[in-house]
Amino acid sequence: MTETMRAVVLDEPGPVTNLHVRDLPVPEPGPGRVRIRVEAFGLNRSELHTRFGFAGDAVTYPRVLGIEATGTVDADPTGTFIPGQQVMTMMGGMGRSYDGGYAQYTCVPAGQVIPFRSELPWATLGAVPEMLQTAYGSLTVGLDARPGQTLLVRGGTSSVGMAAAVLGKRMGMTVLSTTRNAGKREALKRVGVDHVLIDDGDVARQVRELLPDGVDGAIELVGTPTLPDTLRAVRVHGTVCFTGMLSDEWIVKDFYPIGYLPSGVRLTGYSGEAENLPADVLQGFLDDAAAGRAVIPVDRVFGLDQVREAHTLMESGDARGKLVVLPWDSRGPVVR
């Protein structure tokens, strides 16, 4: 095989111009690691935070970003996987403590590699790993959601928000999702959302106009600025799971629980790893997507040379689903 690969390198925190596509040596899988030929990778807010410098001492530079990757096994000294086997990987320090998925090859611990089988396009499969893991974990670990319950997704047009809506509907839940942009209403309807709420800062009022007692559970993806309002939208003994910070704000200053939390409303959090996405859940979701029973919300697909455009779009908040990059593709215009 070739001795070099193309990868996206962040030299130091800063603007999007600090991202550079370079030729690097193909990494060698060390003890307990698997080398993956990356066919697609999704963009995540976490990588934007790393570029902004929010990761602090957790990252050393220069660094290949990327907390997830989808592709095939290229080399596995552990003997766990078969060369050519389709796999996904995520988290575990990818793109922070070691080089991540913004590359044509990446090496990761064998324990965070999840096998699957699918004939879906790589551009579709590349949207799945972190999006599905986060949405699934928020519903199961964070909310302990049940069929027949009502779910509010605050930050509904984010990739995780749309995945949570898809999973919620598959579970038999009634889903309410928010967006600040009325033009994104149809995108939410396409993934099965029952009630689209235009976020005017008082979502709790809108929720209780539909459900006077409030929703059973809510996933907070915007961050601490909207968290108090989200808490007010939930019924007594209901739960809010704090999962995301699209607002880039995640600290509650001078937190006084009795004054902050509505009586009887529970607040949890979720941040998962590859091990929190069971292989059978992944396979079932992909099978349902292939059969048309589930939607994988991909907004746009980019070539590797367009990674700055992709990051700029992610930073703007204008995406309606997942942004995916094909690292072997040096394409021209952005595909939508």
Disulfide bonds with the S-S distance in Angstrom:
none
